[in-house]
Amino acid sequence: MSASIEQIKKPIDAQLKFFEKEFRQSMKTQVPLLDTIMTYIVKRKGKQIRPIFVLYSAALFGDISERTYRGAALVELLHTATLVHDDVVDESYERRGFFSINALWKNKIAVLVGDFLLSKGLLLSVKNKDFDLLEIVSAAVEDMSEGELLQLENARTFKTTEEIYFEIIRKKTASLIASCCQIGARTTTDQPEEIEKMRRFGELIGLAFQIRDDLFDFGENKSGKPAGLDIKDKKLTLPLILALNASDNSERKKVRSIMNSKTADNVKLLQIVEFIKEKDGIKNAYKKMNELRDEAFRSIKFHSIQFPIQRKSPRSC
């Protein structure tokens, strides 16, 4: 049985609490409107997946340090900035069940808030001369932008292959999780092969994570993510690609016709899900996801974290 997020957090609970305190402090500002928005963002934080990856990756090789916390804050600031900007681009008015920034304060303010978060992350690294950590995250942000554009381009042409799909999700999703693991390791070891091993671990987990998210689109979960969003946006995700690969030309044309039709989204979803299940698309996507997960954990099987992790809270980041 898989562990819950709370079980995963438990061994580093003290470190996460310290990180939360430092992260809140890093978002303080003297501008009243901006401070209100920062408070709104902090109170609606997600599951802290990325800081968790940073902290655990660091703990594999040594004691979590001030630099580790700064690395986690850098990732979280830049990630939050991209989410705020994404909601503007996608015209999305909800984020994790709450109103998005652009829904409450309009697009202009949301874009400026995203820019503010980005600048806070950059300054955090520059002021502390964490140029190596900044380089890692900057490369990930570049990949994420390229991945989003590649996905938009392929949604128009309906020609996404399995190879192109994995390139999209490697850039769009896996690159940031890879950077979390790479940063964590970089703060506690200077061994290039170990740092690269953690980067690859994060990349594989990121790929598996995105496939799981794709499966959510077909109602394969109780996470709260609305089903059918990818179909509405004409995105070809792995379950659909695998089903199309197992089909003949006439079946592919029929699916494309459904995706491009003006039929109600819930009707489209039912038709596409029926087609995917018939072609074992969901079953084979699960299989690929589990293969990637297993490969990721095999890559670090010789490492173990010694608990309890250092409990001493360092000075402020």
SESE-566076 format. One record per residue (C-alpha): residue number from 1; residue in three letters; x, y, z. Coordinates in Angstrom, 1 decimal. Example, Ala and Ser with C-alpha at 12.3 -4.5 7.8 and 13.67 -1.06 7.14 Angstrom:
BEGIN
<site resi="1" resn="ala" east="12.3" north="-4.5" up="7.8"/>
<site resi="2" resn="ser" east="13.7" north="-1.1" up="7.1"/>
// end
This chain:
BEGIN
<site resi="1" resn="met" east="0.0" north="0.0" up="0.0"/>
<site resi="2" resn="ser" east="1.4" north="3.4" up="-1.0"/>
<site resi="3" resn="ala" east="2.3" north="5.9" up="1.8"/>
<site resi="4" resn="ser" east="0.2" north="9.0" up="2.3"/>
<site resi="5" resn="ile" east="1.8" north="12.5" up="2.0"/>
<site resi="6" resn="glu" east="1.6" north="12.9" up="5.8"/>
<site resi="7" resn="gln" east="3.5" north="9.6" up="6.3"/>
<site resi="8" resn="ile" east="6.2" north="10.8" up="3.8"/>
<site resi="9" resn="lys" east="6.5" north="14.2" up="5.6"/>
<site resi="10" resn="lys" east="6.8" north="12.7" up="9.1"/>
<site resi="11" resn="pro" east="10.6" north="12.0" up="9.2"/>
<site resi="12" resn="ile" east="11.3" north="15.6" up="8.1"/>
<site resi="13" resn="asp" east="8.4" north="17.3" up="9.9"/>
<site resi="14" resn="ala" east="10.7" north="19.6" up="11.9"/>
<site resi="15" resn="gln" east="12.6" north="20.6" up="8.8"/>
<site resi="16" resn="leu" east="9.5" north="21.3" up="6.8"/>
<site resi="17" resn="lys" east="8.1" north="23.5" up="9.6"/>
<site resi="18" resn="phe" east="11.3" north="25.5" up="9.7"/>
<site resi="19" resn="phe" east="11.2" north="25.8" up="5.9"/>
<site resi="20" resn="glu" east="7.6" north="27.1" up="6.0"/>
<site resi="21" resn="lys" east="8.6" north="29.7" up="8.5"/>
<site resi="22" resn="glu" east="11.5" north="30.9" up="6.4"/>
<site resi="23" resn="phe" east="9.5" north="30.8" up="3.2"/>
<site resi="24" resn="arg" east="6.8" north="33.0" up="4.7"/>
<site resi="25" resn="gln" east="9.5" north="35.4" up="5.8"/>
<site resi="26" resn="ser" east="11.1" north="35.5" up="2.4"/>
<site resi="27" resn="met" east="7.8" north="36.7" up="0.8"/>
<site resi="28" resn="lys" east="7.3" north="39.7" up="3.1"/>
<site resi="29" resn="thr" east="6.9" north="43.1" up="1.4"/>
<site resi="30" resn="gln" east="6.2" north="46.7" up="2.4"/>
<site resi="31" resn="val" east="3.5" north="47.1" up="-0.3"/>
<site resi="32" resn="pro" east="0.1" north="46.4" up="1.4"/>
<site resi="33" resn="leu" east="-1.6" north="45.0" up="-1.7"/>
<site resi="34" resn="leu" east="1.3" north="42.7" up="-2.5"/>
<site resi="35" resn="asp" east="1.6" north="41.6" up="1.1"/>
<site resi="36" resn="thr" east="-2.1" north="40.7" up="1.1"/>
<site resi="37" resn="ile" east="-1.6" north="38.6" up="-2.0"/>
<site resi="38" resn="met" east="1.6" north="36.9" up="-0.6"/>
<site resi="39" resn="thr" east="-0.4" north="36.0" up="2.5"/>
<site resi="40" resn="tyr" east="-3.1" north="34.5" up="0.4"/>
<site resi="41" resn="ile" east="-0.6" north="32.4" up="-1.6"/>
<site resi="42" resn="val" east="1.2" north="31.1" up="1.6"/>
<site resi="43" resn="lys" east="-2.1" north="30.1" up="3.3"/>
<site resi="44" resn="arg" east="-3.1" north="28.1" up="0.2"/>
<site resi="45" resn="lys" east="0.2" north="26.2" up="-0.2"/>
<site resi="46" resn="gly" east="0.0" north="22.8" up="-1.8"/>
<site resi="47" resn="lys" east="1.5" north="19.5" up="-0.5"/>
<site resi="48" resn="gln" east="5.1" north="20.9" up="-0.6"/>
<site resi="49" resn="ile" east="6.2" north="18.1" up="-2.9"/>
<site resi="50" resn="arg" east="9.2" north="20.1" up="-4.3"/>
<site resi="51" resn="pro" east="10.7" north="21.2" up="-0.9"/>
<site resi="52" resn="ile" east="10.2" north="17.5" up="0.2"/>
<site resi="53" resn="phe" east="12.3" north="16.3" up="-2.7"/>
<site resi="54" resn="val" east="15.0" north="18.9" up="-1.9"/>
<site resi="55" resn="leu" east="15.2" north="18.0" up="1.8"/>
<site resi="56" resn="tyr" east="15.2" north="14.3" up="1.3"/>
<site resi="57" resn="ser" east="17.8" north="14.5" up="-1.5"/>
<site resi="58" resn="ala" east="20.1" north="16.5" up="0.7"/>
<site resi="59" resn="ala" east="19.6" north="14.1" up="3.7"/>
<site resi="60" resn="leu" east="20.9" north="11.2" up="1.5"/>
<site resi="61" resn="phe" east="24.4" north="12.7" up="1.6"/>
<site resi="62" resn="gly" east="24.7" north="14.8" up="4.8"/>
<site resi="63" resn="asp" east="23.0" north="17.2" up="7.2"/>
<site resi="64" resn="ile" east="20.3" north="19.5" up="5.9"/>
<site resi="65" resn="ser" east="21.9" north="23.0" up="6.0"/>
<site resi="66" resn="glu" east="21.0" north="26.7" up="5.5"/>
<site resi="67" resn="arg" east="21.9" north="26.3" up="1.9"/>
<site resi="68" resn="thr" east="19.5" north="23.4" up="1.6"/>
<site resi="69" resn="tyr" east="16.6" north="25.5" up="2.9"/>
<site resi="70" resn="arg" east="17.6" north="28.3" up="0.5"/>
<site resi="71" resn="gly" east="17.6" north="25.9" up="-2.4"/>
<site resi="72" resn="ala" east="14.1" north="24.7" up="-1.4"/>
<site resi="73" resn="ala" east="12.9" north="28.3" up="-1.1"/>
<site resi="74" resn="leu" east="14.3" north="29.1" up="-4.5"/>
<site resi="75" resn="val" east="12.5" north="26.2" up="-6.2"/>
<site resi="76" resn="glu" east="9.2" north="27.0" up="-4.4"/>
<site resi="77" resn="leu" east="9.4" north="30.7" up="-5.3"/>
<site resi="78" resn="leu" east="10.1" north="30.1" up="-9.0"/>
<site resi="79" resn="his" east="7.5" north="27.3" up="-9.1"/>
<site resi="80" resn="thr" east="4.9" north="29.5" up="-7.6"/>
<site resi="81" resn="ala" east="5.7" north="32.3" up="-10.1"/>
<site resi="82" resn="thr" east="5.2" north="29.9" up="-13.0"/>
<site resi="83" resn="leu" east="1.8" north="28.8" up="-11.5"/>
<site resi="84" resn="val" east="0.6" north="32.4" up="-11.2"/>
<site resi="85" resn="his" east="1.7" north="33.1" up="-14.8"/>
<site resi="86" resn="asp" east="0.2" north="29.8" up="-16.1"/>
<site resi="87" resn="asp" east="-3.2" north="30.7" up="-14.6"/>
<site resi="88" resn="val" east="-3.1" north="33.9" up="-16.6"/>
<site resi="89" resn="val" east="-2.1" north="32.2" up="-19.8"/>
<site resi="90" resn="asp" east="-4.7" north="29.4" up="-19.4"/>
<site resi="91" resn="glu" east="-7.4" north="31.9" up="-18.3"/>
<site resi="92" resn="ser" east="-7.9" north="29.6" up="-15.2"/>
<site resi="93" resn="tyr" east="-9.8" north="31.0" up="-12.3"/>
<site resi="94" resn="glu" east="-9.2" north="28.2" up="-9.8"/>
<site resi="95" resn="arg" east="-6.0" north="26.8" up="-8.2"/>
<site resi="96" resn="arg" east="-6.2" north="23.9" up="-5.8"/>
<site resi="97" resn="gly" east="-9.9" north="24.5" up="-5.2"/>
<site resi="98" resn="phe" east="-9.4" north="28.2" up="-4.4"/>
<site resi="99" resn="phe" east="-9.7" north="31.3" up="-6.6"/>
<site resi="100" resn="ser" east="-6.5" north="32.0" up="-8.6"/>
<site resi="101" resn="ile" east="-4.7" north="35.3" up="-8.3"/>
<site resi="102" resn="asn" east="-5.9" north="36.5" up="-11.7"/>
<site resi="103" resn="ala" east="-9.5" north="35.7" up="-10.7"/>
<site resi="104" resn="leu" east="-9.3" north="37.8" up="-7.6"/>
<site resi="105" resn="trp" east="-7.0" north="40.6" up="-8.7"/>
<site resi="106" resn="lys" east="-7.1" north="40.5" up="-12.5"/>
<site resi="107" resn="asn" east="-4.4" north="39.6" up="-15.0"/>
<site resi="108" resn="lys" east="-2.2" north="42.7" up="-14.8"/>
<site resi="109" resn="ile" east="-1.7" north="42.3" up="-11.0"/>
<site resi="110" resn="ala" east="-1.2" north="38.5" up="-11.4"/>
<site resi="111" resn="val" east="1.6" north="39.0" up="-13.9"/>
<site resi="112" resn="leu" east="3.3" north="41.5" up="-11.7"/>
<site resi="113" resn="val" east="3.0" north="39.1" up="-8.7"/>
<site resi="114" resn="gly" east="4.6" north="36.3" up="-10.7"/>
<site resi="115" resn="asp" east="7.4" north="38.7" up="-11.6"/>
<site resi="116" resn="phe" east="7.8" north="39.6" up="-8.0"/>
<site resi="117" resn="leu" east="8.1" north="36.0" up="-6.9"/>
<site resi="118" resn="leu" east="10.6" north="35.3" up="-9.7"/>
<site resi="119" resn="ser" east="12.7" north="38.3" up="-8.6"/>
<site resi="120" resn="lys" east="12.6" north="37.2" up="-4.9"/>
<site resi="121" resn="gly" east="14.0" north="33.8" up="-5.9"/>
<site resi="122" resn="leu" east="16.7" north="35.3" up="-8.0"/>
<site resi="123" resn="leu" east="17.7" north="37.7" up="-5.3"/>
<site resi="124" resn="leu" east="17.8" north="35.0" up="-2.6"/>
<site resi="125" resn="ser" east="20.4" north="33.1" up="-4.7"/>
<site resi="126" resn="val" east="22.4" north="36.1" up="-5.8"/>
<site resi="127" resn="lys" east="22.6" north="37.6" up="-2.3"/>
<site resi="128" resn="asn" east="23.9" north="34.3" up="-0.9"/>
<site resi="129" resn="lys" east="26.1" north="33.6" up="-3.9"/>
<site resi="130" resn="asp" east="24.2" north="30.3" up="-4.6"/>
<site resi="131" resn="phe" east="25.0" north="30.7" up="-8.3"/>
<site resi="132" resn="asp" east="25.2" north="26.9" up="-8.8"/>
<site resi="133" resn="leu" east="21.7" north="26.4" up="-7.4"/>
<site resi="134" resn="leu" east="20.4" north="29.3" up="-9.5"/>
<site resi="135" resn="glu" east="21.9" north="27.8" up="-12.6"/>
<site resi="136" resn="ile" east="20.1" north="24.5" up="-12.0"/>
<site resi="137" resn="val" east="16.7" north="26.1" up="-11.5"/>
<site resi="138" resn="ser" east="17.1" north="28.5" up="-14.4"/>
<site resi="139" resn="ala" east="17.8" north="25.6" up="-16.7"/>
<site resi="140" resn="ala" east="14.6" north="23.9" up="-15.4"/>
<site resi="141" resn="val" east="12.5" north="27.0" up="-16.0"/>
<site resi="142" resn="glu" east="13.8" north="27.3" up="-19.6"/>
<site resi="143" resn="asp" east="12.9" north="23.6" up="-20.1"/>
<site resi="144" resn="met" east="9.4" north="24.2" up="-18.7"/>
<site resi="145" resn="ser" east="8.7" north="27.1" up="-21.1"/>
<site resi="146" resn="glu" east="9.9" north="25.1" up="-24.0"/>
<site resi="147" resn="gly" east="7.8" north="22.1" up="-22.9"/>
<site resi="148" resn="glu" east="4.6" north="24.2" up="-22.7"/>
<site resi="149" resn="leu" east="5.2" north="25.7" up="-26.2"/>
<site resi="150" resn="leu" east="6.0" north="22.3" up="-27.7"/>
<site resi="151" resn="gln" east="2.7" north="21.0" up="-26.2"/>
<site resi="152" resn="leu" east="0.7" north="23.9" up="-27.6"/>
<site resi="153" resn="glu" east="2.3" north="23.4" up="-31.0"/>
<site resi="154" resn="asn" east="1.5" north="19.7" up="-31.1"/>
<site resi="155" resn="ala" east="-2.1" north="20.2" up="-29.8"/>
<site resi="156" resn="arg" east="-2.8" north="22.2" up="-33.0"/>
<site resi="157" resn="thr" east="-1.4" north="19.5" up="-35.4"/>
<site resi="158" resn="phe" east="-2.7" north="16.4" up="-33.5"/>
<site resi="159" resn="lys" east="0.6" north="14.7" up="-34.4"/>
<site resi="160" resn="thr" east="2.1" north="14.0" up="-31.0"/>
<site resi="161" resn="thr" east="4.0" north="10.7" up="-31.0"/>
<site resi="162" resn="glu" east="5.1" north="8.8" up="-27.9"/>
<site resi="163" resn="glu" east="8.6" north="10.2" up="-28.4"/>
<site resi="164" resn="ile" east="7.4" north="13.8" up="-28.6"/>
<site resi="165" resn="tyr" east="5.1" north="13.3" up="-25.6"/>
<site resi="166" resn="phe" east="8.0" north="12.2" up="-23.4"/>
<site resi="167" resn="glu" east="10.1" north="15.1" up="-24.6"/>
<site resi="168" resn="ile" east="7.2" north="17.4" up="-23.6"/>
<site resi="169" resn="ile" east="6.7" north="16.0" up="-20.1"/>
<site resi="170" resn="arg" east="10.5" north="15.7" up="-19.5"/>
<site resi="171" resn="lys" east="10.7" north="19.5" up="-20.1"/>
<site resi="172" resn="lys" east="7.4" north="20.6" up="-18.7"/>
<site resi="173" resn="thr" east="7.2" north="18.6" up="-15.5"/>
<site resi="174" resn="ala" east="10.1" north="16.3" up="-14.9"/>
<site resi="175" resn="ser" east="12.8" north="19.0" up="-15.3"/>
<site resi="176" resn="leu" east="11.6" north="20.9" up="-12.1"/>
<site resi="177" resn="ile" east="11.4" north="17.7" up="-9.9"/>
<site resi="178" resn="ala" east="14.9" north="16.7" up="-11.3"/>
<site resi="179" resn="ser" east="16.2" north="20.2" up="-10.3"/>
<site resi="180" resn="cys" east="14.8" north="19.7" up="-6.8"/>
<site resi="181" resn="cys" east="16.7" north="16.5" up="-6.3"/>
<site resi="182" resn="gln" east="19.8" north="17.9" up="-7.9"/>
<site resi="183" resn="ile" east="19.8" north="21.0" up="-5.7"/>
<site resi="184" resn="gly" east="19.2" north="19.0" up="-2.5"/>
<site resi="185" resn="ala" east="22.2" north="16.7" up="-3.3"/>
<site resi="186" resn="arg" east="24.3" north="19.7" up="-4.4"/>
<site resi="187" resn="thr" east="23.9" north="21.3" up="-0.9"/>
<site resi="188" resn="thr" east="25.4" north="18.2" up="0.9"/>
<site resi="189" resn="thr" east="27.8" north="16.6" up="-1.6"/>
<site resi="190" resn="asp" east="30.3" north="17.8" up="-4.2"/>
<site resi="191" resn="gln" east="30.5" north="14.4" up="-6.0"/>
<site resi="192" resn="pro" east="29.3" north="15.0" up="-9.6"/>
<site resi="193" resn="glu" east="28.2" north="11.4" up="-10.1"/>
<site resi="194" resn="glu" east="26.0" north="11.5" up="-7.0"/>
<site resi="195" resn="ile" east="24.4" north="14.8" up="-8.0"/>
<site resi="196" resn="glu" east="23.7" north="13.5" up="-11.5"/>
<site resi="197" resn="lys" east="22.2" north="10.3" up="-10.1"/>
<site resi="198" resn="met" east="19.8" north="12.4" up="-8.0"/>
<site resi="199" resn="arg" east="18.9" north="14.5" up="-11.0"/>
<site resi="200" resn="arg" east="18.1" north="11.4" up="-13.0"/>
<site resi="201" resn="phe" east="16.1" north="10.0" up="-10.1"/>
<site resi="202" resn="gly" east="14.0" north="13.2" up="-10.0"/>
<site resi="203" resn="glu" east="13.5" north="13.2" up="-13.8"/>
<site resi="204" resn="leu" east="12.2" north="9.6" up="-13.8"/>
<site resi="205" resn="ile" east="9.9" north="10.3" up="-10.8"/>
<site resi="206" resn="gly" east="8.7" north="13.5" up="-12.7"/>
<site resi="207" resn="leu" east="7.9" north="11.5" up="-15.8"/>
<site resi="208" resn="ala" east="5.9" north="9.0" up="-13.7"/>
<site resi="209" resn="phe" east="4.2" north="11.9" up="-11.9"/>
<site resi="210" resn="gln" east="3.0" north="13.4" up="-15.1"/>
<site resi="211" resn="ile" east="1.6" north="10.1" up="-16.5"/>
<site resi="212" resn="arg" east="-0.4" north="9.8" up="-13.2"/>
<site resi="213" resn="asp" east="-1.7" north="13.3" up="-13.8"/>
<site resi="214" resn="asp" east="-2.7" north="12.4" up="-17.3"/>
<site resi="215" resn="leu" east="-4.7" north="9.5" up="-16.0"/>
<site resi="216" resn="phe" east="-6.5" north="11.9" up="-13.7"/>
<site resi="217" resn="asp" east="-8.0" north="13.4" up="-16.8"/>
<site resi="218" resn="phe" east="-10.0" north="10.3" up="-17.4"/>
<site resi="219" resn="gly" east="-11.5" north="10.1" up="-14.0"/>
<site resi="220" resn="glu" east="-9.0" north="7.6" up="-12.6"/>
<site resi="221" resn="asn" east="-8.7" north="9.3" up="-9.2"/>
<site resi="222" resn="lys" east="-10.4" north="11.2" up="-6.4"/>
<site resi="223" resn="ser" east="-7.8" north="14.0" up="-6.3"/>
<site resi="224" resn="gly" east="-10.3" north="16.7" up="-7.1"/>
<site resi="225" resn="lys" east="-8.8" north="17.5" up="-10.5"/>
<site resi="226" resn="pro" east="-11.7" north="17.9" up="-13.0"/>
<site resi="227" resn="ala" east="-11.8" north="15.2" up="-15.6"/>
<site resi="228" resn="gly" east="-11.6" north="16.0" up="-19.3"/>
<site resi="229" resn="leu" east="-9.4" north="19.1" up="-19.2"/>
<site resi="230" resn="asp" east="-6.7" north="17.7" up="-21.5"/>
<site resi="231" resn="ile" east="-9.4" north="16.5" up="-24.0"/>
<site resi="232" resn="lys" east="-11.0" north="20.0" up="-23.9"/>
<site resi="233" resn="asp" east="-7.5" north="21.5" up="-24.7"/>
<site resi="234" resn="lys" east="-6.9" north="18.8" up="-27.4"/>
<site resi="235" resn="lys" east="-3.8" north="17.6" up="-25.7"/>
<site resi="236" resn="leu" east="-2.6" north="14.1" up="-26.6"/>
<site resi="237" resn="thr" east="-1.6" north="12.4" up="-23.3"/>
<site resi="238" resn="leu" east="-0.1" north="8.9" up="-22.9"/>
<site resi="239" resn="pro" east="-3.3" north="6.9" up="-22.5"/>
<site resi="240" resn="leu" east="-4.7" north="8.4" up="-25.7"/>
<site resi="241" resn="ile" east="-1.4" north="8.1" up="-27.6"/>
<site resi="242" resn="leu" east="-1.0" north="4.4" up="-26.7"/>
<site resi="243" resn="ala" east="-4.6" north="3.8" up="-27.8"/>
<site resi="244" resn="leu" east="-4.1" north="5.6" up="-31.1"/>
<site resi="245" resn="asn" east="-0.9" north="3.5" up="-31.6"/>
<site resi="246" resn="ala" east="-3.0" north="0.4" up="-31.4"/>
<site resi="247" resn="ser" east="-5.6" north="1.7" up="-33.9"/>
<site resi="248" resn="asp" east="-5.9" north="1.8" up="-37.7"/>
<site resi="249" resn="asn" east="-6.2" north="5.0" up="-39.8"/>
<site resi="250" resn="ser" east="-10.0" north="5.1" up="-39.8"/>
<site resi="251" resn="glu" east="-10.1" north="4.8" up="-36.0"/>
<site resi="252" resn="arg" east="-7.6" north="7.6" up="-35.6"/>
<site resi="253" resn="lys" east="-9.6" north="9.9" up="-37.9"/>
<site resi="254" resn="lys" east="-12.7" north="9.2" up="-35.9"/>
<site resi="255" resn="val" east="-11.0" north="10.2" up="-32.6"/>
<site resi="256" resn="arg" east="-9.6" north="13.3" up="-34.2"/>
<site resi="257" resn="ser" east="-13.1" north="14.2" up="-35.4"/>
<site resi="258" resn="ile" east="-14.5" north="13.8" up="-31.9"/>
<site resi="259" resn="met" east="-11.7" north="15.9" up="-30.4"/>
<site resi="260" resn="asn" east="-12.3" north="18.7" up="-33.0"/>
<site resi="261" resn="ser" east="-16.1" north="18.6" up="-32.8"/>
<site resi="262" resn="lys" east="-18.3" north="21.1" up="-31.0"/>
<site resi="263" resn="thr" east="-19.9" north="18.3" up="-28.9"/>
<site resi="264" resn="ala" east="-20.2" north="19.0" up="-25.2"/>
<site resi="265" resn="asp" east="-17.0" north="18.2" up="-23.3"/>
<site resi="266" resn="asn" east="-18.6" north="15.6" up="-21.1"/>
<site resi="267" resn="val" east="-19.9" north="13.7" up="-24.1"/>
<site resi="268" resn="lys" east="-16.4" north="13.9" up="-25.8"/>
<site resi="269" resn="leu" east="-14.9" north="12.6" up="-22.6"/>
<site resi="270" resn="leu" east="-17.2" north="9.5" up="-22.5"/>
<site resi="271" resn="gln" east="-16.5" north="8.7" up="-26.1"/>
<site resi="272" resn="ile" east="-12.7" north="9.1" up="-25.8"/>
<site resi="273" resn="val" east="-12.5" north="7.1" up="-22.5"/>
<site resi="274" resn="glu" east="-14.5" north="4.3" up="-24.1"/>
<site resi="275" resn="phe" east="-12.1" north="4.2" up="-27.0"/>
<site resi="276" resn="ile" east="-9.0" north="4.3" up="-24.8"/>
<site resi="277" resn="lys" east="-10.3" north="1.5" up="-22.5"/>
<site resi="278" resn="glu" east="-11.1" north="-0.6" up="-25.5"/>
<site resi="279" resn="lys" east="-7.5" north="-0.2" up="-26.8"/>
<site resi="280" resn="asp" east="-5.9" north="-0.7" up="-23.3"/>
<site resi="281" resn="gly" east="-4.6" north="2.8" up="-23.3"/>
<site resi="282" resn="ile" east="-5.2" north="3.3" up="-19.5"/>
<site resi="283" resn="lys" east="-3.8" north="-0.1" up="-18.6"/>
<site resi="284" resn="asn" east="-0.6" north="0.4" up="-20.6"/>
<site resi="285" resn="ala" east="-0.1" north="3.9" up="-19.3"/>
<site resi="286" resn="tyr" east="-0.2" north="2.6" up="-15.7"/>
<site resi="287" resn="lys" east="2.3" north="0.0" up="-16.8"/>
<site resi="288" resn="lys" east="4.7" north="2.6" up="-18.1"/>
<site resi="289" resn="met" east="4.2" north="4.8" up="-15.1"/>
<site resi="290" resn="asn" east="5.1" north="1.9" up="-12.7"/>
<site resi="291" resn="glu" east="8.2" north="1.0" up="-14.9"/>
<site resi="292" resn="leu" east="9.5" north="4.6" up="-14.6"/>
<site resi="293" resn="arg" east="8.9" north="4.6" up="-10.8"/>
<site resi="294" resn="asp" east="10.7" north="1.3" up="-10.3"/>
<site resi="295" resn="glu" east="13.6" north="2.5" up="-12.4"/>
<site resi="296" resn="ala" east="13.9" north="5.6" up="-10.4"/>
<site resi="297" resn="phe" east="14.1" north="3.8" up="-7.1"/>
<site resi="298" resn="arg" east="16.5" north="1.2" up="-8.4"/>
<site resi="299" resn="ser" east="18.9" north="4.0" up="-9.3"/>
<site resi="300" resn="ile" east="19.3" north="5.1" up="-5.7"/>
<site resi="301" resn="lys" east="18.8" north="1.7" up="-3.9"/>
<site resi="302" resn="phe" east="22.3" north="1.8" up="-2.4"/>
<site resi="303" resn="his" east="21.5" north="5.0" up="-0.6"/>
<site resi="304" resn="ser" east="19.7" north="5.4" up="2.7"/>
<site resi="305" resn="ile" east="18.8" north="8.3" up="5.0"/>
<site resi="306" resn="gln" east="20.0" north="8.0" up="8.6"/>
<site resi="307" resn="phe" east="17.2" north="9.1" up="11.0"/>
<site resi="308" resn="pro" east="16.7" north="11.1" up="13.0"/>
<site resi="309" resn="ile" east="17.9" north="13.8" up="10.6"/>
<site resi="310" resn="gln" east="19.7" north="16.8" up="12.2"/>
<site resi="311" resn="arg" east="17.0" north="18.6" up="14.2"/>
<site resi="312" resn="lys" east="18.9" north="21.8" up="14.9"/>
<site resi="313" resn="ser" east="17.3" north="24.7" up="13.1"/>
<site resi="314" resn="pro" east="19.9" north="26.9" up="11.3"/>
<site resi="315" resn="arg" east="20.0" north="30.6" up="11.3"/>
<site resi="316" resn="ser" east="17.6" north="32.5" up="9.0"/>
<site resi="317" resn="cys" east="18.1" north="32.0" up="5.3"/>
// end
